[in-house]
Amino acid sequence: MTNTQKRILSAIVMIGIVAIAYSIGVIGIEVLLILVSAACLFEFSVNFLSLKIGSLFSILNFFILIGVQSWATLNPQIFGNQLIPLAGCLVNILLMGYLFISPMDSMRFVKFLKSISIMSMVIFLIPFLNLHSLLHRENWQGLIIILLIFNFGMDTGAWFFGKNFGRTKLWKAVSPNKTIEGLIGGALTSGILGTLAWYYLIGNFEVKYILIFFILGILSQVGDLVQSKFKRQIGVKDSSNLIPGHGGVYDRIDSLLFVIPFYTLLLSDKIL
């Protein structure tokens, strides 16, 4: 089986899993999110930080990750304020500091996460709590579809424009294949598709939405760059080989996890 065939088959399986969870309803998606979060933490702990998954601290991290999400699903009132989106944005600011300020040859942040492994758990817990919070909003189905559309629209647009028009490298040391043309094209695609999805699924339109989804698209790409920097520093190609032809679970949703706190904060502030 060729790599392309593996990618297509894996994509069909992933779509099928999401469709089954979606058909079950909120509970099905909540269970899926908990399982996906555990897979992401496992990949990051083992393949990025080289932690022993059977150690006391690793077991405790998984217990907290799963336990807090399970508790939150039973106590949805915690999603009624801006605390979780703000916490997610603060975590992202920390990650942006690592991406833009920490030198490529410095392993200080990686060593910090390895020595205080609970912080790596928090990096995944907070965005997944933001994802859970969407499920307790009116029109949650539409909000999730919009998130997926503008996020994957960014990825697809960046690939298309980068492949066909890319000339200027975006950041060769971190992600040698990304281009400025791809970034701009992807953000434009995100802005247009996100606005159209919002109009058809939520029912209103404002010109500012194009700019908002344009910026959200760029932020999702920042999340991809954060993971790329981890990979380049540690010397790994994929977060795992769990998904044939695609790499790991974290590889598939790194940009989505980064952008979700900004998305939920905009919703909480009624900017969207």
N, C-alpha and C positions, 0 to 999 in steps of 0.2 A: 504494500500500500504506500503510495507516494505521500509526501508531507502535505500537499494540497488536499488530498483525499482525507487524510487524518484531520486536518483543520475543519473541513466541511462536516465530517461525521461528528466531531467533537462539538461543533457549533450547533448542530441539530439536537444533540443530546442536551446541551446546556439550555437551549431554548425550550426543549420539552420539559426539563426540570422546573424552569421558571414558570412555564405555562401551567403545570400541575399545581405548583404552590399558589399561583394567582387564582386558579379556579377554586381552590379550597377557601380562599378569602384571607382575611387579616392573619388568622392563626397560622395558616400555611406559610405565608411570607415571613412571619416572625420566626418560625422554626427554621426556615431556610437561611435567614439572616444570621441567626445564632450559629448554625453549622458553618456558614461561609466565614464568619469572623474567626471561628476556631481554626479553620484551615489556613487563613491568612496569618494568624499568630504563629501557628506551627511552622509554616514556611519561613517566616521572618526569623523566628527563634533558632531554627535548625540550620538554615542555609545562609542567613545573613549574619547572625551573631554567634553561630557555632555553640549554642547552649545545649546542655544535656536535658532532653525533654522529660526525663524521669526524676530530675532533681526536685527538692522540696519547693523551691521558689518558682520553678516552671509549672509545677502542678497547681500551686497557689494562684499563679497568674491566670491559668485556664479556668480555675474555679471562680475567680472574681469576674473574668470576662463573661462567662456563661451565666453566673449567678446574678450579676447586676442587670444584664439584659432581660433575664427571666423575670426578675422582680419588677423591672420597669414596665414590662408588658402587662403585669397584673395591677400596676399602679399608674395608669396613664395620666393622672393629674400632674405628674412631674413634668409633662411636656407642655404645660400651659404657660410657661414663662420663657424668657430668653436665655436662661442659664446654660442649657446644653448647647445651643448654637454658639453662644459667646465662648464657651469652653473649647469648642471645636475650632473656632477662629484663632484662639490663643495658641492651641497646639500647632495650627498651621503656621502661625508667625514664627514659632520655634523652629519648625521644619524649613521655613524660608530662610531663616538665619543660617541654618546648616547649609542650605543649598547655595546661597549667594555670598556668604561671608567666610565660611570655613574653607580653607585651602584644600585643593584636591589631594595633596599629599599628607593631609592631617587626618588621622584616625581618631581624633579626640572624641568626637560625638559618638562614633560607633563604639568606642571603648566605654563611654559613659552609659550607653544603652545596655551594653553587655554586663557592666558592673551593677547597674540598677535596673534590672530587667523589668520591673513593674512599669517603668516608663514606656517600654516598647509595647506593653499590654495596653496602656492608656492611649497610645497612638492609634490603636485599632478600636478600642472600646468607645471612645467619644464619637467618631464618625458613624459607627453603627448605631449608637443611640440616636443620633440625628436622623438616620434612616428609619428607625422605629417610630420616631416622632411624626413622620409623614403619614403613617398608617392611622393616626388618630386625628387627622384633619378632614374637614369636609372636602369632597372631591379627591380623596387620596389616590384613587386609581389614575386620574388625570395628572396629578402632580408627579407621580412616579414615572408615568409614560413621558412627560415633558422632560424630567431629569435625564432619562435614558436617551431621549432624542437629541437634546442639545449636547450631551456629553459624548455620545458616540458620533454625532454629527461633527463634532470637533475632530475626533480621531480620523474619521473618514475623509473630511475635507482637507485636513493636514496631509494625509497620505496622498490624495489626488493632486492637490496643488504642489506639494513638495516633489512628487514624482515627475510632473509635467512641466513645472515652471521653476522648481527650486534651483537656485544658483548660489545663494549666500548662506553659509553655515550659521546655524543659530548659536550653538555652543559646542564646538567640536570635542572639547575635553570631557564633557558630560554625556552628550548624545550625538555622536558623529553623523548620524543620518538625518537629523532634523534640520530644517532650513527656516529662514525668516519668512520666505514666501509661503511655505507650508503653514507656519503659525498664523499668518494673517488670513490666508485662505480658509484655514480651519475655523478661525474665530468668526469670520464672515458667515461661513456655513452654519456654525452654532447659533449666531445671532438671528439669521433668517429662519432656520428650522425651529429654533426654540420659540420665536415669536409666533410663527404659524401654528405650532402645536398649542401654544397658550391660547391663541384666538379660537381655535376649533374645539379645544377641550374645556376651557374655562369660560370663554364667551366674551371676552373684552379685548380691546386693542389700544395700546398707546405706543407712540413712536419710541419712547424711552426703553421699551422692552428690547428693541433691537440692540441698543447699547448694553443693556444689562446682560443679555445672553451672550453678546460678544465678549464682555469682560469675564463672565463665568466660564466661557470656553477657554480663554487664556489661563484662567486659574486652574482649570482641569489639566491643562498642559504642564503647569508648574508641578502638579502632583506627579505626573509622569516623569518629569525631570528629577524630582526628589528620589524616586525609586531608581532611576538610571544612575544617579550619583552613587547611591549605595552599591549598586551592582559593579560600577567601574572601580570603586575603592576596594571592594571585597574580592572582585575577580570572578563573578558568577554571571552566566548568561540569562538564566531564568530563575524565578523564585522557587520553582520546582518543576518536575515533569509530570505533574498530576493530570494535566489536560493534554492529551496527545496533540502535537502540532501547534499548541498555544502556549505551553509553559505551565505556569502555576496559576492558582486562583488570584493571588495578589497581582500578578501580571495583568490580568484581565480587568481589574477594578481599581487600580491604584489612582487613576485620575478621578474616578467617581468618588472615592473615599475622601479625596482632598477637597473637592468642590462642594460636597453636600452640606458642610456647616455654613458656608456662605449662602447657599440656596435657602436653607431653612431660616437663616437670620433675616434674609430679605422677605421671606414669607411672614415671619413673626413681626417685623416692622411694617408690614403691609405696603412695602415698596413694590412687591409683586402681588 
